[in-house]
Amino acid sequence: MSHFSTTEQAALAAVQLTDEERQPCEVWTRVMGYHRPVASFNTGKQGEHNERRFFAEPARGCSYHC
């Protein structure tokens, strides 16, 4: 399921970029209290970064007097 509206999906489908028009997206992440580009990681650390999964903790009520 897409989060784009039908109009947005049609507009996105109409956009076609050639490889020459594309540019790489630089991804940064926080490591040990500071930010670094993922491209500067060694091979093993890049592999670890690719294996990361996002999650959201379920909301829960307060069991103590809040």
BELPEBEL-V682606 format. One line per field, one symbol per residue. ss: DSSP state (h for helix, s for strand, l for the rest). psi: psi as a letter, one per 30 degrees, with the letter a starting at -180 (. if undefined). burial: 1 if it has 24 or more other C-alpha atoms within 12 Angstrom, else 0. A space follows every 10 residues. Layout:
# BELPEBEL-V682606
ss = ???
psi = ???
burial = ???
This chain:
# BELPEBEL-V682606
ss = lllllhhhhh hhhhllllll lllllllsss sllsssshhh llhhhhhhhh llllllllll llllll
psi = kkgkleeeee eeffkjklef flkkkkkllk khglkkkeff lleeeeeeef fkkklkkkkl lkflj.
burial = 0000000000 0000000000 0000000000 0000000000 0000000000 0000000000 000000
